[in-house]
Amino acid sequence: MTDDKTAPWSKPAHRKKGRRRSAVSDRWFDSQLNRLYGDVVEEPLPDDLLSLIEKLKAPRPDKK
């Protein structure tokens, strides 16, 4: 039986060998994601997708 403190699933995913990512590396990672995907995020949604979302948001009649 393993001790919970030594079980691999007990450690947060962002920790490696007892170290936590620094705020600087977090900012760097965020800026790289923004550089890669910023333009895509700012694009408008296609009308077909907006229509589908509206249909999904509409109340459904009760099933009996």
Secondary structure as UniProt FT lines:
FT   TURN            4..6
FT   HELIX           8..10
FT   TURN            13..14
FT   TURN            17..18
FT   HELIX           23..42
FT   HELIX           47..57
//
